[in-house]
Amino acid sequence: MWRAGPKWDEKSDLNDKIYPEVVEREKGLEFAMEFRDQAATDQYSREDFSMLFYSPEKRDAFLALMPVKFNSEVNEAVSHDLARFDLTPELPKFRFPTLVITGRFDMNVAPVFAYQM
């Protein structure tokens, strides 16, 4: 069976189960972000990336290097496009060995999807 990573609408979001306090803080910022509040948007990015970085210092160093700030219009357009994006039909064309790696707390390719691949 050929299987690509999860399609956007199949992706299971584990953030609220692993980082419920961060997700709750993000929800509190969403209203201000709708009004283009840059401070709220910056704080949302710090909260979001805190789920990817063990160290707040490393997270902040990474965010300081980002050449582009979060843009809700671009994010919405990309999310909309990803809903229809599926590489599964292309997989039979690939002719190279592949190693699928995942971990218990992998937020992008949860173990259930790694198993399917």
C-alpha positions, 0 to 999 in steps of 0.5 A, a space after each residue: 500500500 502506498 501512502 503519503 503523509 496525512 492530507 490536511 483534513 486527515 491530520 490529527 491535531 494533538 496540540 490541545 492534548 499535549 499542550 492544552 495551556 498553550 492552545 488556550 492562550 492562543 485562543 485568547 489571542 485570535 480575536 485581537 489577531 482578526 483586527 491585525 493586532 501585531 503584538 497579538 500576532 507576534 505573541 501567537 507565533 511565540 506560543 505556537 513555536 513554544 510547542 516545537 522548541 524545548 527551550 524558550 531561548 532557542 525559540 526566540 532566537 529562531 523567531 528573531 531570524 525569521 525573515 517573514 512575519 506571520 500573515 493571516 491572509 497567506 496562512 489562510 490561503 495556504 491552509 485552503 490549498 493544502 486541503 486539496 493537496 495529496 501526493 498519494 497518487 504520485 508515490 508509485 512513481 518514486 523509485 528510491 528507498 524511504 525511511 519513515 521516522 516518527 516519535 511519540 510526540 511527533 506533531 506533524 506525522 503522528 505514529 498512526 500515519 507513520 504506520 500507514 506509510 
